[in-house]
C-alpha cells in the first residue's frame, strides 16, 4: 500500500501537481526543476567566465602586475558590498544583504584569515597566469589532499581509508598531468609550484574561516567585507615591494576605459561567484554542488582546449579524469560519513561553501 502511494505521489509530482518547497511555498515539479536548472546554469556561466576573464587580464604582456590586478578586484568587492547594503536598505523585499559597519576590533580578529586569503587568491592567479585555463584544473587539484593533511595536523581530525584512497587517485592524476605537460613541452614549473601553494592556502583558508566565523556572526557576506578590506590594505605594501608601481605607471593603456571595464568586470564576477555558489547549495545540496563543480571544471577544460586549438594526448585527458573522479568520489564518501553524525550535513555544507568557489578564487 505504501509503495502504491509512493508511486502515485511521484507520478503526480512529475505531472506538475503542486509541491511544497523548503520555504513552505507551493510550486510545481516543473517550476522547481526550471529554477534548479537556472541556478546551475548561472553558476557555470559565472565561474567559467570568471576564470577565462582572469586569465585574459593576467596574460597581459604589457602589464605584468598580478598583485595589482588582484588588489583591484578586492577593491571592487568592497565597493559592491557597500552598494548591496544600500540597495538592501532601499529594496529589502528584493535584496537581502546584512548591514555592516566597519569595526576595527572585528577587522583585527579577521586579520589572520586575511593573510591566508590574500596568499590564496594571489597564488591562485599566479597559477592561472603561468599554466593557462586548460591545465588549471590539474594544477590546482591538490586542495582535497591538503584538506586531509592539514585537518590532521592542525585539527587532529582523522580521515577514513576510503577518503585517503581518493586522495591517492587525485595525486596520481596530478603527477600524470605534470608528466604529460612536460612531454608536450608546455610545462611551467613555476605555475605548478604556485598551484600547489594555492591548494594549500585554500585548505588553510577553510580552517581559519571556521575559527573567525563567530567574530562576524557566522555571516559569509560580513566575512567577505572585512576580508577584502584587510586584503586591500595588505596588498599595498606588497605592490610596492615587488616593484609593480613602476610597471603600472609605464603601462600604455592606463587611461583606456576598456581596460578598466575588463578589470571591473573581473571584480564583479569575483563577487558574484560567492553569491551563485551559495545559491546553488541552497537549491540543491552540498554534494550536488560539488558534482556540478566537477562537471563545470571538465567543461571548462574542454572549452579551453578547443579555444586554443590544442591537441592533447589520451594520457593528458586521463590525468584530468583521475583528478575530477577522485575529487567527486572523496566528496561522496565524506558526505555519506557526515550524514551518520548529528551535525554532519550542516558541517558538510559549511565545508563545501567556504573553501570552494569564493570570490576571486576562480575555482
C-alpha positions as CSV (number, residue, x, y, z in Angstrom):
1,X,0.0,0.0,0.0
2,X,2.8,2.4,0.9
3,X,4.6,1.6,-2.3
4,X,1.5,2.3,-4.3
5,X,1.0,5.7,-2.6
6,X,4.7,6.5,-3.2
7,X,4.4,5.7,-6.9
8,X,1.2,7.7,-7.2
9,X,2.8,10.6,-5.4
10,X,5.8,10.5,-7.8
11,X,3.6,10.4,-10.9
12,X,1.5,13.3,-9.6
13,X,4.6,15.4,-9.0
14,X,6.1,14.6,-12.4
15,X,2.8,15.6,-13.9
16,X,3.1,19.1,-12.4
17,X,0.9,18.8,-9.3
18,X,1.8,21.4,-6.7
19,X,4.6,20.5,-4.2
20,X,5.8,22.4,-1.1
21,X,9.4,23.6,-1.3
22,X,11.8,24.1,1.6
23,X,10.4,27.7,2.2
24,X,6.9,26.4,2.6
25,X,5.7,27.8,-0.7
26,X,3.7,25.6,-3.1
27,X,5.3,25.1,-6.5
28,X,5.1,22.5,-9.3
29,X,7.8,20.0,-10.1
30,X,8.5,21.7,-13.4
31,X,8.9,25.1,-11.8
32,X,11.3,23.7,-9.2
33,X,13.3,21.8,-11.9
34,X,13.4,25.0,-14.0
35,X,14.7,27.0,-11.0
36,X,17.4,24.5,-10.2
37,X,18.5,24.4,-13.9
38,X,18.6,28.2,-14.0
39,X,20.7,28.4,-10.8
40,X,23.2,25.7,-12.0
41,X,23.5,27.4,-15.4
42,X,24.1,30.7,-13.7
43,X,26.8,29.1,-11.6
44,X,28.5,27.6,-14.6
45,X,28.4,30.8,-16.6
46,X,29.8,33.0,-13.8
47,X,32.5,30.5,-12.8
48,X,33.8,29.7,-16.3
49,X,33.6,33.3,-17.5
50,X,35.5,34.5,-14.4
51,X,38.3,32.0,-15.0
52,X,38.7,33.0,-18.7
53,X,38.4,36.7,-17.8
54,X,41.1,36.5,-15.1
55,X,43.3,34.5,-17.5
56,X,42.9,37.3,-20.1
57,X,43.8,40.0,-17.5
58,X,46.8,38.1,-16.1
59,X,48.1,37.1,-19.5
60,X,48.6,40.8,-20.5
61,X,52.2,41.0,-21.6
62,X,52.1,44.8,-21.4
63,X,51.2,44.8,-17.7
64,X,53.0,42.2,-15.6
65,X,51.3,43.2,-12.3
66,X,49.3,40.2,-10.9
67,X,49.2,41.7,-7.4
68,X,47.7,44.9,-8.7
69,X,45.0,43.0,-10.7
70,X,44.1,41.0,-7.6
71,X,44.1,44.2,-5.4
72,X,41.7,45.9,-7.8
73,X,39.3,43.0,-7.7
74,X,39.3,43.2,-3.9
75,X,38.5,46.9,-4.1
76,X,35.6,46.2,-6.4
77,X,34.3,43.6,-4.0
78,X,34.3,46.1,-1.1
79,X,32.5,48.7,-3.3
80,X,29.9,46.1,-4.2
81,X,29.4,45.2,-0.6
82,X,28.6,48.9,0.2
83,X,26.3,49.0,-2.9
84,X,24.5,45.8,-1.8
85,X,24.0,47.3,1.7
86,X,22.5,50.4,0.2
87,X,20.2,48.5,-2.2
88,X,19.1,46.2,0.6
89,X,18.1,49.2,2.7
90,X,16.1,50.7,-0.2
91,X,14.6,47.5,-1.5
92,X,14.6,44.9,1.3
93,X,11.9,42.8,-0.4
94,X,14.2,42.2,-3.4
95,X,17.7,42.2,-1.9
96,X,18.7,40.6,1.4
97,X,22.2,41.8,2.5
98,X,23.5,42.3,6.0
99,X,24.1,45.8,7.3
100,X,27.8,46.0,8.1
101,X,29.6,48.9,9.9
102,X,33.4,48.7,9.9
103,X,34.7,47.8,13.3
104,X,38.5,47.8,14.0
105,X,38.3,45.1,16.6
106,X,36.5,42.7,14.2
107,X,39.0,43.6,11.4
108,X,41.8,42.6,13.7
109,X,40.1,39.3,14.6
110,X,39.7,38.6,10.8
111,X,43.3,39.6,10.0
112,X,45.0,36.1,10.3
113,X,42.4,34.8,7.8
114,X,43.0,37.8,5.5
115,X,46.7,36.9,5.3
116,X,45.8,33.4,4.2
117,X,43.1,34.8,1.9
118,X,45.5,37.1,0.0
119,X,48.0,34.3,-0.3
120,X,45.3,32.1,-1.7
121,X,44.0,34.4,-4.3
122,X,47.5,35.7,-5.3
123,X,49.0,32.2,-5.8
124,X,45.7,31.1,-7.5
125,X,46.0,33.9,-10.0
126,X,49.8,33.3,-10.5
127,X,49.0,29.6,-11.2
128,X,46.4,30.6,-13.8
129,X,48.8,33.1,-15.3
130,X,51.5,30.5,-15.8
131,X,49.6,27.3,-16.7
132,X,46.6,28.7,-18.6
133,X,43.0,27.5,-18.3
134,X,43.4,24.0,-19.9
135,X,45.9,22.8,-17.2
136,X,44.3,24.9,-14.4
137,X,42.1,22.1,-13.1
138,X,45.0,19.7,-12.6
139,X,47.4,22.4,-11.5
140,X,45.0,23.4,-8.7
141,X,43.8,19.9,-7.8
142,X,45.6,19.2,-4.5
143,X,43.2,21.2,-2.3
144,X,41.4,18.0,-1.2
145,X,44.8,16.3,-0.3
146,X,45.8,19.3,1.8
147,X,42.3,19.3,3.4
148,X,43.0,15.8,4.7
149,X,46.7,16.6,5.7
150,X,46.0,19.9,7.5
151,X,42.8,18.6,9.2
152,X,45.0,16.0,10.9
153,X,48.0,18.3,11.6
154,X,46.0,21.4,12.8
155,X,42.7,19.9,14.0
156,X,43.7,16.4,14.8
157,X,40.8,15.0,12.7
158,X,41.4,11.6,11.1
159,X,40.2,10.5,7.7
160,X,38.8,7.2,6.6
161,X,40.8,4.8,4.4
162,X,38.3,5.2,1.5
163,X,38.7,9.0,1.6
164,X,42.5,8.7,1.7
165,X,42.4,6.3,-1.3
166,X,40.5,9.1,-3.2
167,X,43.4,11.4,-2.4
168,X,45.8,8.9,-3.9
169,X,43.8,8.9,-7.1
170,X,44.0,12.7,-7.2
171,X,47.8,12.7,-6.6
172,X,48.2,10.1,-9.4
173,X,46.2,12.3,-11.8
174,X,48.2,15.4,-10.7
175,X,51.6,13.7,-11.4
176,X,50.4,12.2,-14.7
177,X,49.2,15.6,-15.8
178,X,52.5,17.2,-14.9
179,X,54.3,14.4,-16.8
180,X,52.2,14.9,-19.9
181,X,52.6,18.7,-19.8
182,X,56.4,18.1,-19.6
183,X,56.3,15.7,-22.6
184,X,54.3,18.3,-24.6
185,X,56.9,21.0,-23.8
186,X,54.3,23.3,-22.2
187,X,55.0,22.6,-18.6
188,X,55.6,25.6,-16.3
189,X,57.3,24.5,-13.1
190,X,56.6,27.9,-11.5
191,X,52.9,27.5,-12.4
192,X,52.9,24.0,-10.8
193,X,54.5,25.5,-7.7
194,X,52.0,28.3,-7.5
195,X,49.2,25.8,-7.9
196,X,50.4,23.6,-5.1
197,X,50.9,26.6,-2.8
198,X,47.4,27.9,-3.8
199,X,45.9,24.5,-3.0
200,X,47.5,24.5,0.5
201,X,46.2,28.1,1.0
202,X,42.6,27.0,0.1
203,X,42.7,24.4,2.8
204,X,44.2,26.8,5.4
205,X,41.6,29.3,4.3
206,X,38.8,26.8,5.2
207,X,40.4,26.1,8.7
208,X,40.9,29.8,9.5
209,X,37.4,30.7,8.2
210,X,35.8,28.3,10.7
211,X,37.8,29.9,13.5
212,X,36.9,33.5,12.7
213,X,33.2,32.9,11.8
214,X,32.0,33.8,15.3
215,X,33.6,37.2,15.0
216,X,31.3,38.1,12.0
217,X,28.1,36.4,13.4
218,X,28.7,33.4,11.1
219,X,27.7,35.6,8.2
220,X,29.7,34.9,5.0
221,X,29.0,38.3,3.5
222,X,30.3,40.1,6.6
223,X,33.3,37.9,6.4
224,X,33.8,38.8,2.7
225,X,33.5,42.5,3.6
226,X,36.2,42.5,6.3
227,X,38.4,40.1,4.4
228,X,38.5,42.2,1.3
229,X,39.1,45.5,3.3
230,X,42.0,43.9,5.1
231,X,43.3,42.5,1.7
232,X,43.2,45.9,0.1
233,X,45.4,47.3,2.9
234,X,47.8,44.3,2.9
235,X,48.2,44.4,-0.9
236,X,49.5,48.0,-1.0
237,X,53.0,47.3,0.6
238,X,53.3,44.1,-1.5
239,X,52.7,46.0,-4.7
240,X,55.4,48.4,-3.7
241,X,57.9,45.7,-2.6
242,X,57.5,43.7,-5.8
243,X,58.1,46.7,-8.0
244,X,54.6,46.7,-9.6
245,X,54.2,50.5,-9.2
246,X,56.7,51.2,-11.9
247,X,55.1,48.7,-14.3
248,X,51.7,50.3,-13.7
249,X,52.9,53.8,-14.4
250,X,54.6,52.6,-17.6
251,X,51.5,50.8,-18.8
252,X,50.4,52.4,-22.1
253,X,46.7,51.6,-21.6
254,X,46.4,53.1,-18.2
255,X,43.8,55.6,-19.4
256,X,42.0,53.1,-21.6
257,X,38.3,52.7,-20.5
258,X,38.1,49.3,-22.0
259,X,40.9,48.0,-19.8
260,X,39.3,49.3,-16.7
261,X,36.0,47.9,-17.7
262,X,37.5,44.5,-18.0
263,X,39.3,44.9,-14.6
264,X,36.0,46.0,-13.0
265,X,34.1,43.1,-14.7
266,X,36.6,40.7,-13.2
267,X,35.9,42.1,-9.8
268,X,32.2,41.8,-10.3
269,X,32.4,38.2,-11.3
270,X,34.7,37.5,-8.3
271,X,31.9,38.9,-6.1
272,X,29.2,37.1,-8.0
273,X,30.8,33.7,-7.6
274,X,30.3,33.8,-3.9
275,X,26.6,34.5,-4.4
276,X,25.9,31.9,-7.0
277,X,27.8,29.3,-5.1
278,X,25.6,29.8,-2.0
279,X,22.6,29.9,-4.3
280,X,23.4,26.5,-5.9
281,X,24.0,24.9,-2.5
282,X,20.7,26.3,-1.2
283,X,18.6,25.0,-4.1
284,X,20.4,21.7,-4.5
285,X,22.8,20.2,-1.9
286,X,26.5,20.4,-1.0
287,X,27.1,17.1,-2.8
288,X,25.2,18.2,-5.9
289,X,27.1,21.5,-5.8
290,X,30.4,19.6,-5.8
291,X,29.2,17.3,-8.7
292,X,28.2,20.4,-10.6
293,X,31.6,22.0,-9.9
294,X,33.4,18.9,-11.2
295,X,31.3,18.8,-14.4
296,X,31.9,22.5,-14.8
297,X,35.7,22.0,-14.4
298,X,35.5,19.3,-17.1
299,X,33.6,21.6,-19.5
300,X,36.0,24.4,-18.7
301,X,38.9,22.3,-19.7
302,X,37.3,21.2,-22.9
303,X,36.4,24.8,-23.8
304,X,40.0,25.9,-23.2
305,X,41.5,23.1,-25.3
306,X,39.0,23.9,-28.2
307,X,39.5,27.7,-27.9
308,X,43.3,27.3,-28.1
309,X,43.1,24.7,-30.9
310,X,45.3,22.4,-28.7
311,X,46.0,18.7,-29.3
312,X,46.1,16.7,-26.1
313,X,47.1,13.0,-25.6
314,X,44.9,10.3,-24.2
315,X,47.1,10.3,-21.0
316,X,46.6,14.0,-20.6
317,X,42.9,13.6,-20.6
318,X,43.2,10.6,-18.3
319,X,45.0,12.8,-15.8
320,X,42.1,15.2,-15.8
321,X,39.6,12.4,-15.3
322,X,41.6,11.0,-12.4
323,X,41.6,14.3,-10.7
324,X,37.9,15.0,-11.3
325,X,36.9,11.5,-10.5
326,X,39.0,11.3,-7.3
327,X,37.6,14.7,-6.1
328,X,34.0,13.6,-6.8
329,X,34.5,10.2,-5.0
330,X,36.0,12.0,-2.0
331,X,33.1,14.3,-1.7
332,X,30.6,11.5,-2.0
333,X,32.3,9.4,0.7
334,X,32.7,12.4,3.1
335,X,29.0,13.3,2.6
336,X,27.9,9.7,3.5
337,X,30.2,9.7,6.5
338,X,29.0,13.1,7.8
339,X,25.3,12.1,7.4
340,X,26.0,9.5,10.1
341,X,26.7,12.2,12.6
342,X,24.0,14.6,14.1
343,X,25.5,17.8,12.7
344,X,27.0,16.2,9.6
345,X,25.0,17.7,6.8
346,X,25.3,21.2,8.2
347,X,29.1,20.9,8.7
348,X,29.5,19.5,5.2
349,X,27.5,22.4,3.8
350,X,29.8,24.9,5.5
351,X,32.9,23.0,4.5
352,X,31.9,23.0,0.8
353,X,30.8,26.6,0.8
354,X,33.9,28.1,2.4
355,X,36.8,26.6,0.5
356,X,35.1,26.0,-2.7
357,X,34.4,28.9,-5.1
358,X,34.7,32.1,-3.2
359,X,35.2,35.5,-4.5
360,X,38.4,35.9,-6.5
361,X,39.4,32.2,-6.5
362,X,38.0,31.1,-9.8
363,X,37.8,27.5,-8.7
